[in-house]
Amino acid sequence: MLALIIDDSRAMRRILRRIIEPLGFSVIEAEHGQDGLNQLAQHSHNVDLILVDWNMPVMDGLTFVQTLRANKGVPRIATVMVTTETEPAQMARALMAGVDEFVMKPFTAEVLIEKLQLIGVAIGNPIC
């Protein structure tokens, strides 16, 4: 299984990688939404999960999700917004754009794994 982690923070990408690799995911990374779209252009039919931050330079996570869902050539990929955005109106916008689930920063490994299980993508026996 392959996961794409999109976050402008190298530290956050590393944290997310450490949580999902034990679940059986290989990981590719992107620093912003446009970089994420570029990675998908190379790997779209292999990516099983996208973890994307909302607030990033160049292209934010919401725009990334809107662009992803508008592209009919890309198969439906489970997408989780990992963000500090907690305002209900913002969450509603992201859900309407096609986000499958939210994880609010700061979070624990258990919370992320629980969210992945809710959308049917957490497999394996993680040691947290």
N, C-alpha and C positions, 0 to 999 in steps of 0.2 A: 504494500500500500504506500502511496505517496501523498505527502502533505506539503502545501505551499504556505509558508508563514510570511505575512507582509506586515512589517512594522519598521518605522524609522529608527527605533531604538535597538541597537545591537544586543544590549543586555536583555531586553524583552524577547527578542528572537531566540536567544540562548536559553532563557527560562522555558519558553514554550517547547523548544526542541527537546530539552531534558525531560519534559513531561510526556510528550507523545512518542518519542522513539521507543521507550519500553513497551508501548502498545503495539509495536510492529510496523510503525511508519518510518519510511525514509523521508528525508526533509530537503526541500529546496527553499531558498529564502529570497525575499525582495525587500528593498528599502522604502518603497512607496508604491502607490497603486499602478502607475504606469510601468514600473519595473515588474510588478506582479503580472500585468497583462502581457508583457514581453516574455516572462517565464511561461505563462500559460500557452502562448503561441507555440512554444517548443514542446510543451509537455501536456497539453490540455486533455488528451485522451487517456492519460495515465494518472492524473491528479484525482485523489479520492476525497480530499479535505482541504479547505482553505480557512486559515485563521488570519483575520485581517483587523488591523487597528483602524480607528476612525480618523483621528487627527494626524495627518502626515503632510509633508510638503509635496509639491509637484502634482500629485493626485491623491485626494483623501479616500478613505475607505468606502464612504457612501457612493461616491462617484465610481469607484472601482466596481462595486456590487451592481450598480445600475448598468454600467457598461457590460459587465459580464453577463447579466441576465438578458440584456438586449441582443446579445450575440447568439443567434440561433444555431451557429456552427459549433458552439461549445456545449458538450453534454452537461446536464444538471450536476453540479458538484456541491456537496454539503459545505455550507459556508457559515462560520461563526465569527461574529464581531466581538473582538476583545478590546474593550474601550473603557474610558472614564466617563463617557456620555451616559447619564442616568435619567435625564429628563424624559418623561413619558412621550412627549411629542416627538422627540428625536428617535426614540426607540420605535415608535410607530412608523416613522419615515423609513427607517432601515428595514423593518419587517415588510413594508409595502414594496421596497426595492428588491426584496428577495433573500434577506438574511434568514437563515434557519434557526439561529439561536444566538444569545448574548452571553458574554462573560464580562462581569464588571471588574475593572482593576481597582484595588489590588485583589487578587484571587489566590486560592490554594489549588494545588494539583487535584485534590479531590473534587473541587467544584468544576474544574474544566473537564475532568473525566466523566463526571455525572452528566454534564451538558452533552458531551459527545455520545454517551450512551442513550440519552433522550432522542437524539436524531439518528441513532443506529450506526454510528461509525466507530465506537470504541471497542476494540477487540484486543485480546491479550490479557496478561495478568501483570499489571504494573506494580512496581514496588515503590510506594510513595513514603 
